[in-house]
Amino acid sequence: MTKLSIPQLRAIKKEVYLGRILQREIPEIAEDYRNGLSKIKIVEKYDIEERYNIGNNIAQNAVSSALKGHNGCLGVKDYEGLISNKNELEKLASEHQAIAFNSLSKKQRIANGKKAYKLGLGIHGYTKDQRIETSRKGGVIARDKNLGFHALTQEQKKENRIKAIIASGKTPYIIEEKERIFELADNPDYQNGKRGPSYKKIKNQINKEFHNGDSIRTRSSINYVLFRGWKYYYLLTYIS
């Protein structure tokens, strides 16, 4: 067992003491945690750092102590947690981990995943079925409680999708471009006999009018836009 330094022991004692204070002064943090609010968000919601003049790590650990309680070690009297049922606490912790994972960007997931893989931590210790179930639960909880990606407005989601497309080196459609595709699809000069619109001709014309002749749009992307229909004009997230 690693021997703790005196400053580390003091910090832990401070977290444990503050956990008991949080139980008395802000007991509603238990319901916040049950409702999907992370420890970080709980600290922010009640301004715990400023309120008790402490750092963020101590604040989060104090919230943990308040939720799970203290076993009486380090010379600090034991106390029961706001969530005394161990099974419930473990289930909530698992759900919070899943929510946190589903809230990360692709870049963050990759970076965290590489680190966890090297250390053999977290989900890398799960079976394939356990990984699928954990991810599914996190997605459902995030959706039902309006957390993470699901907390964004439709406009914010659209902006994020566009940013992701641009970051991947692709070009999002604009409304005028899609409107032009449907105009060409109705033009007899851009038909492929009785088989319907000529995706090749439409693709060439769109690239000429909107992309200086560069091969940005493909036949498959033209087909996709037409397939989705007029009612999807407002979406600016289709890619070439």
KOLVO-760458 format. One record per residue (C-alpha): residue number from 0; x, y, z. Coordinates in Angstrom, 1 decimal. Layout:
% KOLVO-760458
nr/east/north/up
NUM/X/Y/Z
...
This chain:
% KOLVO-760458
nr/east/north/up
0/0.0/0.0/0.0
1/1.3/3.5/-0.9
2/2.1/5.6/2.1
3/0.3/8.9/2.1
4/2.1/12.1/2.8
5/0.9/14.4/5.5
6/-0.6/17.0/3.0
7/-2.5/14.1/1.3
8/-3.9/12.9/4.7
9/-4.9/16.4/5.6
10/-6.7/16.8/2.2
11/-8.6/13.5/2.7
12/-9.6/14.4/6.2
13/-10.8/17.8/4.9
14/-12.9/16.0/2.2
15/-14.4/13.7/4.8
16/-15.3/16.5/7.2
17/-16.8/18.6/4.4
18/-18.8/15.6/3.3
19/-20.6/15.5/6.6
20/-21.2/19.3/6.4
21/-22.7/18.9/2.9
22/-25.0/16.2/4.2
23/-26.4/18.7/6.8
24/-26.4/21.8/4.6
25/-27.1/20.5/1.1
26/-28.8/17.1/1.4
27/-30.6/17.5/-1.9
28/-27.3/16.6/-3.7
29/-28.4/13.0/-3.3
30/-31.5/13.5/-5.5
31/-29.4/15.5/-8.0
32/-27.0/12.6/-8.3
33/-29.9/10.2/-8.7
34/-31.3/12.4/-11.4
35/-28.1/12.2/-13.4
36/-26.2/15.3/-12.3
37/-22.5/14.5/-12.1
38/-20.3/15.4/-9.1
39/-18.7/18.1/-11.2
40/-22.1/19.6/-12.0
41/-23.2/19.4/-8.4
42/-20.1/21.3/-7.3
43/-21.0/23.9/-9.9
44/-24.7/24.1/-9.1
45/-24.1/24.8/-5.4
46/-20.8/26.8/-6.0
47/-19.2/24.5/-3.4
48/-15.6/25.7/-4.2
49/-16.4/29.3/-3.4
50/-18.9/28.5/-0.7
51/-16.3/26.5/1.4
52/-13.1/28.1/0.0
53/-11.7/24.8/-1.4
54/-10.3/23.4/-4.7
55/-12.3/21.5/-7.3
56/-10.8/18.1/-6.5
57/-11.6/18.4/-2.8
58/-15.1/19.7/-3.6
59/-15.8/16.7/-5.8
60/-14.4/14.2/-3.3
61/-16.4/15.8/-0.5
62/-19.6/15.3/-2.6
63/-18.5/11.6/-2.9
64/-18.1/11.4/0.9
65/-21.5/12.9/1.4
66/-23.1/10.5/-0.9
67/-21.4/7.2/0.2
68/-20.5/8.1/3.8
69/-17.3/7.4/5.8
70/-16.1/4.2/7.4
71/-14.4/5.8/10.4
72/-10.7/5.6/9.3
73/-8.1/8.4/9.6
74/-9.4/9.3/13.1
75/-12.6/10.8/11.7
76/-15.9/9.5/13.1
77/-17.9/7.3/10.8
78/-21.2/8.5/9.2
79/-23.7/7.0/6.9
80/-24.0/8.3/3.3
81/-27.0/10.1/1.9
82/-27.4/7.1/-0.4
83/-26.9/4.3/2.1
84/-27.9/1.4/-0.2
85/-24.6/0.1/-1.6
86/-26.2/-1.6/-4.6
87/-28.0/1.6/-5.5
88/-24.8/3.6/-5.2
89/-22.9/1.2/-7.4
90/-25.7/1.2/-10.0
91/-25.7/5.1/-10.0
92/-21.9/5.2/-10.3
93/-22.1/2.8/-13.3
94/-24.8/4.9/-14.9
95/-22.8/8.1/-14.4
96/-19.7/6.6/-16.0
97/-21.8/5.5/-19.0
98/-23.3/9.0/-19.3
99/-19.9/10.6/-19.1
100/-18.6/8.3/-21.9
101/-21.6/9.1/-24.2
102/-21.1/12.9/-23.6
103/-17.5/12.9/-24.8
104/-16.5/14.0/-28.3
105/-15.0/11.4/-30.7
106/-11.6/12.9/-30.2
107/-11.9/12.8/-26.4
108/-13.1/9.2/-26.5
109/-10.2/8.1/-28.6
110/-7.6/9.8/-26.3
111/-9.2/8.4/-23.2
112/-9.6/5.0/-24.8
113/-5.9/4.8/-25.7
114/-4.9/5.7/-22.1
115/-7.4/3.2/-20.6
116/-6.4/0.5/-23.0
117/-2.7/0.8/-22.1
118/-3.6/0.7/-18.4
119/-6.2/-2.0/-18.8
120/-8.8/0.1/-17.1
121/-12.6/0.7/-17.2
122/-14.5/-0.7/-20.2
123/-11.4/-2.5/-21.4
124/-11.9/-5.0/-18.6
125/-15.5/-5.7/-19.8
126/-16.7/-8.5/-22.0
127/-18.2/-7.5/-25.4
128/-21.8/-7.9/-24.1
129/-21.0/-5.8/-21.0
130/-19.6/-3.0/-23.2
131/-22.7/-3.0/-25.4
132/-25.1/-3.0/-22.3
133/-23.1/-0.2/-20.6
134/-23.2/2.0/-23.7
135/-26.9/1.3/-24.3
136/-27.8/2.2/-20.7
137/-25.8/5.4/-20.8
138/-27.4/6.5/-24.0
139/-30.9/5.8/-22.7
140/-30.3/7.6/-19.4
141/-28.7/10.6/-21.2
142/-31.7/10.8/-23.5
143/-34.4/10.4/-20.8
144/-32.7/12.9/-18.5
145/-31.8/15.3/-21.2
146/-28.0/15.1/-20.5
147/-24.9/15.5/-22.7
148/-25.7/15.6/-26.4
149/-29.4/15.4/-25.6
150/-29.2/18.6/-23.6
151/-28.3/20.6/-26.8
152/-30.8/22.5/-28.8
153/-31.6/21.4/-32.4
154/-29.5/24.4/-33.6
155/-26.6/23.4/-31.4
156/-26.8/19.8/-32.6
157/-26.9/21.0/-36.2
158/-23.8/23.2/-35.7
159/-21.9/20.4/-34.1
160/-22.7/18.0/-37.0
161/-21.5/20.6/-39.5
162/-18.3/21.2/-37.5
163/-17.7/17.4/-37.4
164/-18.1/17.2/-41.2
165/-15.8/20.1/-41.8
166/-13.2/18.6/-39.4
167/-13.3/15.3/-41.3
168/-12.3/17.2/-44.5
169/-15.7/17.0/-46.1
170/-18.0/19.7/-47.4
171/-21.6/20.2/-46.0
172/-24.4/20.9/-48.3
173/-26.1/24.3/-48.3
174/-29.8/24.7/-48.9
175/-29.4/26.4/-52.3
176/-27.3/23.5/-53.5
177/-29.9/21.0/-52.6
178/-32.6/23.0/-54.1
179/-30.6/23.1/-57.3
180/-30.3/19.3/-57.2
181/-34.1/18.9/-57.1
182/-34.5/21.4/-60.0
183/-32.1/19.4/-62.1
184/-33.8/16.1/-61.2
185/-37.0/17.5/-62.7
186/-35.2/18.8/-65.9
187/-35.6/16.5/-68.9
188/-32.0/17.1/-69.9
189/-30.8/15.5/-66.7
190/-32.8/12.3/-67.0
191/-31.5/8.8/-67.6
192/-34.2/7.6/-69.9
193/-37.1/5.9/-68.1
194/-34.9/5.1/-65.1
195/-35.2/8.6/-63.6
196/-32.6/11.3/-62.8
197/-29.1/10.9/-64.1
198/-27.0/11.2/-60.9
199/-23.8/11.5/-63.0
200/-25.1/14.5/-65.0
201/-26.5/16.2/-61.9
202/-23.3/15.6/-60.0
203/-21.2/17.1/-62.7
204/-23.5/20.2/-63.0
205/-23.6/20.7/-59.2
206/-19.8/20.5/-59.0
207/-19.5/23.0/-61.8
208/-21.9/25.5/-60.3
209/-21.0/25.3/-56.7
210/-17.5/23.8/-56.4
211/-15.5/25.3/-59.4
212/-15.6/22.0/-61.1
213/-13.9/20.1/-58.3
214/-15.1/16.6/-57.6
215/-16.8/17.4/-54.3
216/-20.2/15.7/-54.9
217/-20.5/12.1/-55.9
218/-23.3/10.2/-57.5
219/-24.1/8.4/-54.3
220/-24.4/11.7/-52.3
221/-26.7/13.2/-55.0
222/-28.8/10.0/-54.8
223/-28.9/10.4/-51.0
224/-30.1/14.0/-51.1
225/-32.9/13.1/-53.6
226/-33.8/10.0/-51.6
227/-34.2/12.0/-48.4
228/-36.7/14.3/-50.0
229/-37.8/17.9/-49.9
230/-38.9/17.8/-46.2
231/-35.2/17.6/-45.2
232/-34.1/20.8/-46.9
233/-33.4/22.4/-43.5
234/-30.7/19.9/-42.6
235/-27.2/21.1/-43.6
236/-25.4/18.0/-42.6
237/-25.3/15.8/-45.7
238/-21.8/15.0/-46.9
239/-20.2/14.2/-50.2
